[in-house]
Amino acid sequence: MISDHETVCFCSNVTAGDIRRAKSEGARTLDDIRRMTGACTIGRCKELSPRGR
Protein backbone atom coordinates (compact mmCIF):
# COMPACT_ATOMS: atom_id res chain seq x y z
CA MET A 1 0.00 0.00 0.00
CA ILE A 2 1.20 3.50 -0.79
CA SER A 3 1.85 5.63 2.31
CA ASP A 4 -0.31 8.69 2.92
CA HIS A 5 2.77 10.90 2.52
CA GLU A 6 3.78 9.63 -0.92
CA THR A 7 3.23 12.10 -3.74
CA VAL A 8 1.04 10.68 -6.49
CA CYS A 9 0.46 13.88 -8.50
CA PHE A 10 3.68 15.81 -8.93
CA CYS A 11 2.27 18.74 -10.89
CA SER A 12 -0.15 19.64 -8.09
CA ASN A 13 1.82 18.08 -5.19
CA VAL A 14 -1.07 15.81 -4.17
CA THR A 15 -0.38 12.87 -1.87
CA ALA A 16 -2.09 9.52 -1.53
CA GLY A 17 -3.41 10.77 1.81
CA ASP A 18 -5.04 13.76 0.10
CA ILE A 19 -6.87 11.40 -2.25
CA ARG A 20 -7.92 9.07 0.58
CA ARG A 21 -9.19 12.08 2.54
CA ALA A 22 -11.21 13.30 -0.47
CA LYS A 23 -12.76 9.84 -0.79
CA SER A 24 -13.67 9.80 2.90
CA GLU A 25 -15.25 13.25 2.45
CA GLY A 26 -17.49 12.02 -0.36
CA ALA A 27 -15.50 11.93 -3.59
CA ARG A 28 -16.86 9.13 -5.76
CA THR A 29 -15.45 9.85 -9.22
CA LEU A 30 -12.11 10.95 -10.64
CA ASP A 31 -13.69 14.33 -11.37
CA ASP A 32 -14.68 14.62 -7.69
CA ILE A 33 -11.10 13.85 -6.65
CA ARG A 34 -9.74 16.39 -9.15
CA ARG A 35 -12.07 19.09 -7.85
CA MET A 36 -11.32 18.36 -4.19
CA THR A 37 -7.53 17.90 -4.42
CA GLY A 38 -6.37 19.58 -7.62
CA ALA A 39 -4.80 16.29 -8.76
CA CYS A 40 -4.26 15.81 -12.50
CA THR A 41 -5.28 19.36 -13.35
CA ILE A 42 -2.00 20.78 -14.64
CA GLY A 43 -0.86 17.81 -16.72
CA ARG A 44 2.89 17.99 -16.03
CA CYS A 45 3.28 14.96 -13.73
CA LYS A 46 5.44 12.98 -16.14
CA GLU A 47 7.75 15.95 -16.61
CA LEU A 48 7.96 16.77 -12.87
CA SER A 49 8.08 13.21 -11.52
CA PRO A 50 11.54 12.07 -10.41
CA ARG A 51 10.65 8.70 -11.97
CA GLY A 52 9.81 10.28 -15.32
CA ARG A 53 6.39 8.60 -15.50
C-alpha positions as CSV (number, residue, x, y, z in Angstrom):
1,M,0.0,0.0,0.0
2,I,1.2,3.5,-0.8
3,S,1.8,5.6,2.3
4,D,-0.3,8.7,2.9
5,H,2.8,10.9,2.5
6,E,3.8,9.6,-0.9
7,T,3.2,12.1,-3.7
8,V,1.0,10.7,-6.5
9,C,0.5,13.9,-8.5
10,F,3.7,15.8,-8.9
11,C,2.3,18.7,-10.9
12,S,-0.1,19.6,-8.1
13,N,1.8,18.1,-5.2
14,V,-1.1,15.8,-4.2
15,T,-0.4,12.9,-1.9
16,A,-2.1,9.5,-1.5
17,G,-3.4,10.8,1.8
18,D,-5.0,13.8,0.1
19,I,-6.9,11.4,-2.2
20,R,-7.9,9.1,0.6
21,R,-9.2,12.1,2.5
22,A,-11.2,13.3,-0.5
23,K,-12.8,9.8,-0.8
24,S,-13.7,9.8,2.9
25,E,-15.2,13.2,2.4
26,G,-17.5,12.0,-0.4
27,A,-15.5,11.9,-3.6
28,R,-16.9,9.1,-5.8
29,T,-15.4,9.8,-9.2
30,L,-12.1,10.9,-10.6
31,D,-13.7,14.3,-11.4
32,D,-14.7,14.6,-7.7
33,I,-11.1,13.9,-6.7
34,R,-9.7,16.4,-9.1
35,R,-12.1,19.1,-7.9
36,M,-11.3,18.4,-4.2
37,T,-7.5,17.9,-4.4
38,G,-6.4,19.6,-7.6
39,A,-4.8,16.3,-8.8
40,C,-4.3,15.8,-12.5
41,T,-5.3,19.4,-13.4
42,I,-2.0,20.8,-14.6
43,G,-0.9,17.8,-16.7
44,R,2.9,18.0,-16.0
45,C,3.3,15.0,-13.7
46,K,5.4,13.0,-16.1
47,E,7.7,16.0,-16.6
48,L,8.0,16.8,-12.9
49,S,8.1,13.2,-11.5
50,P,11.5,12.1,-10.4
51,R,10.6,8.7,-12.0
52,G,9.8,10.3,-15.3
53,R,6.4,8.6,-15.5
